[in-house]
């Protein structure tokens, strides 16, 4: 199954209706049409903290324009990196974390983020502006930056930890084909392979403090 976020999930959190993509078009009790008085529709805001993408919704695509802004603490959990795919479709970056310069706590578990593109901006799949971001058992592949931008898969200016992750076949037109980090980063049992950069650091370009434990760098 494929669940498209297009027109539904533009900013996290958003309205209940926009987040779920569902609304009751007609109030079955009062029989009101949308926009009429007493319409039965979701209202208010949803302060989303946990998003679970089960195997039955295995392929999530982002909208044609605009990445997914994460503006509050959030955990996104899939059914496994070989089962759950969040796909940029080659149209835009996938996740923009903390664009309002507010420190956040964000966790991604058991999923793949692929085919994100950032043109003239860092981070093809993920751009971490600020805060703490952890990826557990995730794969990032086929992401890229254009116009001399850094971080084909991830550009980090926060505190980033990758546990048991794979970054492969990502491309940066600047530095850091797999990962560009200007702040603290930890790589634990993580593989960076087959990534390329036009300038430096095919796998990793680190301009700050890096902790590397049992990581594999191959063919970058």
C-alpha positions in Angstrom: 0.0 0.0 0.0 1.1 3.6 -0.6 -0.1 6.5 1.5 0.7 9.9 0.0 1.4 12.8 2.3 0.8 15.2 -0.5 -1.5 17.9 0.7 -1.9 16.3 4.1 1.3 16.4 6.1 3.0 19.7 5.4 4.2 20.6 8.9 4.4 18.4 12.0 2.3 18.9 14.0 -0.5 20.3 12.0 -4.3 20.1 12.3 -5.8 16.8 13.0 -7.5 16.8 9.6 -4.4 17.6 7.7 -2.3 15.1 9.6 -4.7 12.2 9.1 -5.8 13.2 5.7 -9.4 12.4 6.7 -12.5 14.5 7.5 -16.2 13.9 7.6 -17.5 15.8 4.6 -21.1 15.6 5.7 -22.4 15.7 9.3 -24.4 12.5 9.3 -26.3 13.6 12.4 -27.3 17.1 11.3 -26.9 16.4 7.6 -24.9 19.6 7.1 -22.6 20.0 4.1 -19.0 21.1 4.5 -18.8 24.8 5.4 -22.4 24.9 6.7 -23.2 25.6 10.4 -22.7 22.7 12.7 -20.5 20.8 10.2 -18.9 17.8 11.9 -15.2 18.2 11.2 -11.9 17.9 13.1 -10.7 21.2 14.5 -7.9 22.5 16.6 -4.3 21.3 16.5 -2.7 17.9 17.0 0.4 17.9 19.1 1.9 14.9 17.5 4.6 13.0 19.5 4.7 9.6 18.0 4.0 8.5 14.4 3.9 4.8 13.6 4.0 3.6 10.0 2.9 0.0 10.0 3.7 -2.5 7.3 0.3 -2.0 5.8 1.4 1.6 4.9 4.8 0.7 3.6 5.5 3.5 1.1 5.1 7.1 2.1 5.7 9.9 -0.4 6.2 13.5 0.3 4.4 16.4 -1.4 5.5 17.7 -4.8 7.0 20.8 -3.3 8.1 21.5 0.2 9.8 19.2 2.7 8.3 17.9 5.9 9.1 20.4 8.7 9.5 19.0 12.2 8.9 21.8 14.7 8.3 19.9 17.9 9.6 16.7 19.6 8.7 13.7 17.5 9.3 9.9 17.2 8.7 8.2 13.8 8.7 4.4 13.8 8.5 2.1 10.8 8.1 -1.6 10.4 11.8 -2.1 9.3 14.2 -0.5 6.9 13.2 -3.1 4.3 9.5 -2.6 4.8 8.8 1.1 5.4 10.0 3.7 2.9 9.7 7.5 3.1 10.3 8.6 -0.4 11.2 12.2 -1.6 10.5 11.2 -5.2 13.5 13.3 -6.3 11.4 16.4 -5.7 12.6 17.9 -2.4 14.4 17.3 0.8 12.4 14.9 3.0 12.8 16.2 6.6 13.7 19.7 7.9 14.3 19.4 11.6 14.1 22.5 13.8 13.8 25.2 11.0 12.6 27.7 13.7 15.9 27.3 15.6 14.2 25.6 18.5 16.1 22.7 20.0 14.1 19.5 19.5 14.3 15.8 20.3 13.6 13.7 17.3 13.9 9.9 16.8 13.6 7.8 13.7 13.3 4.0 14.1 13.2 1.1 11.6 12.7 2.8 8.2 14.3 4.0 5.0 14.5 7.6 3.8 15.3 7.8 0.1 15.3 9.9 -3.0 15.4 13.3 -1.3 16.8 16.3 -3.1 17.9 19.6 -1.7 18.8 22.2 -4.3 21.2 24.9 -3.1 20.6 23.8 0.5 22.1 21.2 2.8 20.8 17.7 3.6 19.1 15.8 0.8 17.2 13.6 3.2 17.5 15.3 6.6 18.7 18.8 7.6 19.2 19.1 11.4 19.2 22.8 12.3 19.4 22.3 16.1 18.5 19.8 18.8 19.1 16.1 19.3 18.3 13.6 16.5 18.7 9.8 16.8 18.3 7.3 14.0 18.0 3.6 15.0 18.1 0.8 12.4 17.5 3.1 9.5 18.7 3.3 5.9 19.2 6.5 3.8 19.8 5.9 0.1 19.7 7.7 -3.2 19.5 11.2 -1.6 21.4 14.2 -3.0 22.2 17.9 -2.9 22.7 20.2 -5.8 24.3 23.6 -6.4 27.4 23.0 -4.2 25.4 22.1 -1.1 26.7 19.8 1.6 25.4 16.5 3.1 23.9 14.3 0.4 21.9 12.3 2.9 22.2 14.3 6.2 23.5 17.7 7.1 23.9 18.1 10.9 24.2 21.3 13.0 22.8 19.7 16.1 23.6 16.6 18.1 23.2 13.5 15.8 23.5 9.8 16.6 23.2 7.0 14.1 22.8 3.5 15.6 23.0 0.5 13.3 22.2 2.6 10.2 23.3 2.5 6.6 24.0 5.5 4.4 24.5 4.4 0.8 24.5 5.8 -2.7 24.0 9.4 -1.6 25.6 12.3 -3.4 26.6 15.8 -2.4 27.6 18.5 -4.8 29.6 20.0 -2.0 31.1 18.1 1.0 29.9 15.0 2.7 28.3 12.7 0.3 26.8 10.5 3.0 26.9 12.9 6.0 28.1 16.5 6.6 28.4 17.4 10.2 29.2 20.8 11.7 28.4 19.7 15.2 28.6 16.6 17.4 27.9 13.3 15.7 28.2 9.6 16.9 28.3 6.6 14.5 27.6 3.3 16.2 27.7 0.1 14.2 26.9 2.2 11.1 27.9 1.7 7.5 28.6 4.5 5.0 29.2 3.0 1.5 29.1 4.1 -2.1 28.5 7.8 -1.3 30.2 10.5 -3.4 31.0 14.2 -3.0 32.1 16.7 -5.5 34.5 18.3 -3.0 35.6 16.4 0.1 34.4 13.6 2.3 32.6 11.1 0.0 31.3 9.2 3.1 31.7 11.7 5.9 32.8 15.3 6.2 33.2 16.2 9.8 33.9 19.7 11.0 33.3 19.1 14.7 33.5 16.3 17.2 32.8 12.7 16.0 32.6 9.5 17.9 32.9 6.4 15.8 32.4 2.9 17.2 32.5 -0.2 15.0 31.6 1.8 11.8 32.3 0.7 8.2 33.4 3.1 5.5 33.5 1.4 2.1 33.8 2.6 -1.6 33.1 6.2 -0.9 
